[in-house]
């Protein structure tokens, strides 16, 4: 009889640990997704700055400018690189169309980020450098604001999600014991 009680207590303990760890992981995962979005917006901002520099100071083709920007874009570099690859494929699309196609196929983008980044497609590679830079400057300002908002959200709700994960796990364990 004592051995059964011991086994039952061990099963309860193992179950409690599993519940606690699962809840803590869920809170951590939610907080890390907020941080991932912030890093993506920061990378997009850096890539956009690099693209603006390439357009303004270099006479390189848009495909090369996008490739250089991809190196500077960090976690958002994939967007710039895939757009450059679409242009290299020679399908006859403009840089703006290639950018929009790349955005449409990006699965992990938030809808508001997709809408914001789609502003870069307007006139990209089809108008003169001055008009492209004006359009990209407006996007840069909007990206800067979105990045600051994402950083504020990480600071405010990231800690809440982590704490909520641990707290909910502890409450569930106490309720089940």
C-alpha positions in Angstrom: 0.0 0.0 0.0 2.9 2.4 0.8 4.5 1.8 -2.6 1.3 2.7 -4.4 1.0 6.0 -2.5 4.6 6.7 -3.3 4.1 6.1 -7.0 0.9 8.2 -7.0 2.8 11.0 -5.3 5.6 10.8 -7.8 3.1 10.9 -10.7 1.4 13.9 -9.2 4.8 15.6 -8.8 5.8 14.8 -12.4 2.5 16.0 -13.7 2.8 19.2 -11.7 6.3 19.9 -13.0 5.1 19.3 -16.6 2.1 21.7 -16.2 4.3 24.3 -14.6 7.0 24.0 -17.3 4.4 24.1 -20.1 2.7 27.2 -18.8 6.1 28.9 -18.3 7.1 28.0 -21.9 3.8 29.4 -23.3 4.5 32.7 -21.6 8.1 32.8 -22.7 7.0 31.9 -26.3 4.5 34.7 -26.5 7.1 37.2 -25.1 9.7 36.0 -27.6 7.3 36.5 -30.5 7.0 40.1 -29.5 10.8 40.4 -29.5 11.1 38.7 -32.8 8.7 41.2 -34.4 10.7 44.1 -32.9 14.0 42.7 -34.3 12.3 42.2 -37.7 11.1 45.8 -37.9 14.6 46.9 -36.8 16.2 44.9 -39.5 13.7 46.2 -42.1 14.5 49.7 -41.0 18.3 49.1 -41.4 17.8 47.4 -44.8 15.7 50.3 -46.0 18.4 52.8 -44.9 21.0 50.7 -46.8 18.7 50.6 -49.9 18.3 54.4 -49.7 22.1 54.8 -49.5 22.5 52.6 -52.5 19.9 54.5 -54.5 21.3 57.9 -53.5 25.1 57.3 -53.8 25.5 54.4 -56.1 24.6 53.9 -59.7 24.2 50.1 -59.1 21.2 48.3 -60.5 18.2 47.7 -58.2 19.0 44.0 -58.0 22.5 44.7 -56.6 21.2 47.5 -54.3 18.7 45.0 -52.8 21.4 42.4 -52.3 23.6 44.9 -50.5 20.6 46.0 -48.4 19.8 42.3 -47.5 23.2 42.1 -45.8 22.4 45.0 -43.6 18.8 44.0 -42.8 19.4 41.3 -40.3 16.3 39.2 -39.7 14.4 41.1 -42.5 17.2 40.4 -45.0 15.3 37.6 -46.5 12.8 40.0 -48.0 15.4 42.1 -49.7 17.3 39.0 -50.9 14.3 37.3 -52.3 13.3 40.5 -54.1 16.7 40.7 -55.7 16.5 37.0 -56.7 13.1 37.7 -58.4 14.6 40.6 -60.3 17.6 38.4 -61.3 15.2 35.7 -62.6 14.3 38.1 -65.4 10.5 37.7 -65.4 10.1 41.2 -66.6 8.6 42.5 -63.4 9.6 45.8 -61.8 11.4 46.0 -58.5 8.1 47.1 -56.9 6.2 44.1 -58.3 9.0 41.8 -57.1 8.9 43.4 -53.6 5.1 43.0 -53.4 5.3 39.3 -54.6 7.9 38.6 -51.9 5.7 40.2 -49.3 2.7 38.2 -50.4 4.6 35.0 -50.0 6.1 35.8 -46.6 4.1 33.7 -44.2 5.3 35.0 -40.9 4.5 38.7 -41.3 1.9 40.4 -39.2 -0.8 42.0 -41.4 0.1 45.5 -40.3 3.7 44.9 -41.0 2.9 43.5 -44.5 0.7 46.6 -45.2 3.5 48.9 -44.0 6.2 47.3 -46.0 4.0 47.2 -49.1 4.5 51.0 -49.3 8.0 50.3 -50.6 6.6 48.8 -53.7 5.2 52.1 -55.0 7.6 53.4 -57.6 10.5 51.2 -56.6 12.8 50.8 -59.6 10.4 52.7 -61.9 10.8 56.3 -61.0 13.8 58.5 -60.7 16.1 58.4 -57.7 14.7 61.5 -56.1 11.1 60.2 -56.2 12.1 56.8 -54.9 14.0 58.4 -52.0 11.0 60.5 -51.1 8.8 57.5 -51.0 11.3 55.4 -49.1 11.9 58.3 -46.6 8.2 58.3 -45.8 8.3 54.5 -45.3 11.5 54.9 -43.2 9.7 57.3 -40.8 6.7 54.9 -40.5 9.0 52.0 -39.9 10.9 54.0 -37.2 7.6 54.6 -35.5 6.5 51.0 -35.8 9.8 49.8 -34.4 9.5 52.2 -31.4 5.9 50.9 -30.8 7.1 47.3 -31.0 9.9 48.1 -28.5 7.5 49.7 -26.1 5.2 46.7 -26.4 8.1 44.3 -25.7 9.0 46.3 -22.6 5.5 46.6 -21.4 3.8 43.2 -22.2 6.9 41.0 -22.7 7.5 40.8 -18.9 3.8 40.4 -18.3 3.6 37.3 -20.6 6.6 35.7 -18.9 5.2 36.4 -15.4 1.8 35.2 -16.4 3.2 32.0 -17.7 5.0 31.2 -14.5 2.0 32.5 -12.4 -0.6 30.5 -14.3 1.6 27.4 -14.0 1.9 27.8 -10.3 -1.8 28.4 -9.8 -2.7 25.3 -11.8 -0.3 23.2 -9.9 -1.7 24.4 -6.6 -5.3 23.8 -7.8 -4.4 20.2 -8.9 -2.6 19.2 -5.7 
